[in-house]
Amino acid sequence: MKTEEFDEKFDKGQDLSSALDFSNATRPGRRQKRVNVDFPVWMIQSLDREATRLGVTRQSIIKMWIAERLESKRHA
């Protein structure tokens, strides 16, 4: 399909999924990289209590809190 035809179909709101190859599609900024962080025992215990209270994993609560902090700094 030529670019002009693709743009025209897009502008009309037509389904273009058959013209796209999603096999290698990625979402920008979603690639992950593992890091190791050492926490004192009291902090791990507090994280685990809060994670249990919220019904999430320790890793999830750490990610949520760091994301919230970074987002607040971005808008400050």
C-alpha positions as MATLAB code, in Angstrom:
seq = 'MKTEEFDEKFDKGQDLSSALDFSNATRPGRRQKRVNVDFPVWMIQSLDREATRLGVTRQSIIKMWIAERLESKRHA';
ca = [
       0.000    0.000    0.000;
       1.342    3.408   -0.901;
       1.674    6.136    1.691;
      -1.065    8.249    0.143;
      -3.534    5.345    0.264;
      -2.580    4.563    3.868;
      -3.025    8.210    4.902;
      -6.383    8.407    3.147;
      -7.692    5.279    4.866;
      -6.366    6.530    8.188;
      -8.053    9.893    7.755;
     -11.349    8.107    7.008;
     -10.994    6.063   10.190;
     -10.744    2.752    8.365;
      -9.174   -0.327    9.963;
      -5.520   -0.483    8.916;
      -4.436   -3.406   11.095;
      -4.152   -5.778    8.121;
      -1.614   -3.401    6.529;
       0.628   -3.298    9.604;
       3.221   -5.772   10.879;
       2.929   -5.936   14.672;
       5.468   -8.770   15.110;
       8.286   -6.385   16.082;
       6.221   -3.544   17.497;
       7.391   -2.004   20.765;
       6.174    0.755   23.027;
       8.733    3.529   23.507;
      10.073    3.853   27.032;
       8.820    0.411   28.107;
      12.063   -1.539   27.787;
      13.157   -2.796   31.172;
      16.536   -3.085   32.792;
      17.209   -4.941   36.012;
      18.862   -3.115   38.913;
      19.850   -4.372   42.341;
      19.224   -2.222   45.384;
      20.128   -3.104   48.953;
      17.621   -1.979   51.612;
      17.886   -2.207   55.391;
      15.718   -4.937   56.944;
      13.359   -2.437   58.597;
      12.643   -0.894   55.188;
      11.920   -4.286   53.599;
       9.534   -5.084   56.445;
       7.732   -1.772   56.001;
       7.542   -2.266   52.241;
       6.123   -5.759   52.706;
       3.469   -4.535   55.168;
       2.371   -1.776   52.808;
       2.425   -4.085   49.790;
       0.264   -6.600   51.649;
      -2.142   -3.871   52.703;
      -2.501   -2.749   49.076;
      -2.565   -6.299   47.699;
       0.479   -5.854   45.461;
       4.005   -7.240   45.384;
       7.007   -5.586   46.981;
       8.428   -4.884   43.529;
       5.168   -3.262   42.432;
       5.023   -0.892   45.372;
       8.655    0.130   44.886;
       7.985    0.831   41.200;
       4.773    2.739   41.990;
       6.414    4.932   44.615;
       9.462    5.706   42.481;
       7.240    6.484   39.479;
       5.068    8.808   41.600;
       8.131   10.625   42.895;
       9.674   11.018   39.449;
       6.356   12.218   38.007;
       5.965   14.826   40.770;
       9.491   16.094   40.084;
       8.727   16.328   36.370;
       5.770   18.657   37.071;
       7.490   20.719   39.753;
];
